[in-house]
Every structure is written in C-alpha cells, then in structure tokens.
Amino acid sequence: MPDHPDQSRTPPPADEVNRLWQHGMHEERLFHDRLNYFTAVQTGLLAVFAILYQKEPSPGVFAPLTAVALTFAVLWFRVQVRHWRYCVHVSAIIRQMVPEYARTVATFTGRGRTDGLSISRPLAFAVPVLFGVTWVALFAWVLARPWCPPAR
C-alpha cells in the first residue's frame, strides 16, 4: 500500500481502516484527557492562590506561584496546539480512507470547517490563554491592591 491513502485505487483492508479509526479515537481522547489534566492543575493552583491570599496578600508570595502557573499555561498551550494539529492530520487521513466519515463531516461542516474537530480548536487555543490571562490579572490585582481605597 502506498504511503498516502489517496494514491490507492483499491479500498484499504477493513482491519487497516479499523486500526486507523481506533488510533484517531485514541488521539482525540488523549487531547481531551490532557485538557482535563491541565485544567485540574490550573484550578489547583488557583485554589492555592486563594488560600495564600487570605493569609498573606504579598507580591513576594505570589510572584513564584504566578510564574509556575504561567509556565504551566504556556506548556499547556504548546502541548494542546501540537496535539490538535496531529488530530487534524489523523482526521484528514481517516476522511481519505473512510468515505462515509468524509461525507458525514462534509454535510455537517459545510460552513467553512472541514476537519470535523471544530470544538477542539477553541479548546486548544483559548482555554490555556484564558488561564494565562487570569494569572496575569490576579498578579496585577495583588500588586495594585495596596493602592486601592478600602471598600466601605
């Protein structure tokens, strides 16, 4: 069989299609599992931030915590984007080898989306960025808080 499925005129064997389908499902599952893992880590770090802020709202306490959280957000972004691209690649190969899947995706994504993974892109790009922005905003709040008038 050639390296690229679209070069073949004969349908691929059913077991090959099944293995490819299972691989695609596995990769998509890994994508979402990593999303859940990094979300849990970020949520845990936010909880630590809240607990420490109640005890000592000092920038010296929050600078290292914010640095660690931003590092995790950048790592998360890089891992998710790279894995999303791989999922799109696998999905394209599946569409080439499984005509029924290609037709299903084409009928659903007739609005400009052609990969069948329309929700995965915002998850890969936006969620880590939102956590990063949250950390920057919280640290800015810690820095600006001493200069704000007290609430009445």
N, C-alpha and C positions, 0 to 999 in steps of 0.2 A: 504494500500500500504506500502511496506517495506521502511525503511529509505534510502536505496541505490537503485536507479533505476535499476541497473544491476542485482539485485536479483529477479526481477519480470519477469515472462514469458509472461504475457499479456501486450499488449501495454497500456501505460498510457492514461487516458482520454484526449481528444483534448483540453479541457479547461485548464487542468493542464499543458500540453505542451505549450499552448499559454501563460499562466502566467509566466512560466519559461523563455520562449523566450523573453517576454517583460521585465522581470527582467534583463536578460543578456544584452539586448539593453540599458536599463536604466543605468546599472553599467558601460558599456562601454562609454556611453555619459557622465556620471559623471567623469570618468577618464580623458576624453579629455577636459571637462569644467574646471577641476582643473588645468590641464596643461596650458590652456589658462589664467586662473586667475593668477597663479604664474608667468607665463611669463610676463603678464602685470605688475605685481608688480615689478618684477626684472627690466623690461625695464624702469619703472618709477623711480626706484632707480638709474639706470644708468644715466637717464636724470638729476636727482638731482646732481649726482656726476659731470657731465659735467658742469652744471651751476655753482656749487660751485667752481670747479677747475678754471674756468675763473676768478672768483672773488678773491679767496684766496687759492692757492695751498699749504696748510699747512697740515702736517700729523695729527695735533690735530683736524682738521675739519673732516678728512676722516676716522680716526680710529673708531669713533662711527658708522658712516654710513656703513663702511665695516663690522663691527660686526653685525649690524642689517641685512645687505644683506646676509652675510654668514649664519646667524641664519635662515633666510627665506629659503635659499638654502638647508640647512640640513633638515629643517622641510618638505620642498617640496619633497626632495628625499625620506624621510621616508614615507610620505603620498602616493606618487606615487608608490613606490615599494610594499607597503602593498596592495594598491588597485589593482595594476596589478596582484598580486598573487590571489586576490579574483576573479578578472575577469577570470583568467585562470581556477580557480576552477569551476566557474559557466559554463564556456565554456565546460569543461570536462563533466559536468552533462548534458548539452544540447546535446553533442555528443552521450551520452549514450541513451538519450530519443528520439532523432530525428535522425534516421538513415540516412536520406537524407543529413543532415548537416554534419554528420560524414564522409560520402562518399565524399562530396564536399571538406572538409578540407583535407582529406587523399589524394585526387588527386592533390590538389594544393601544399600541404606542403610535398611532397614526398622527399624533400631534407633535411630531418632531423628535420624539425619543425612539431610538431604535435598538437599545441594548436590553430592554426588559428588566433593568435594575434601577428604575427611576428613583426609588426611595433611598437606595444605598448611597447615591452621590451626596445628597444633603447630609446624611449621617456621617459620611467620611470627612466631609469638608467643614460643615458648620458646627457640629457638636464640639469637637476639640477646640475650635476657635472661640466658641462661646464660653467654654470653661476658662480659656486663657484670658479673655476679656474680663471675665468675672474676677479672676485673681488680680489683675492689674487694678480694677476698680476697687476691690476690697483693700488692697495695699494703699492706694491713693486715699481712701477713706481713713485708714489708720494714720497716715501722715497729716491729713487735713483736719482731723477731729479736734486736736488741741486748740486750734484757732477758731473753731466754730463756737458761737454763743450757746450756752446750755438751753435745753428745751424747758419751757415753763408749763 
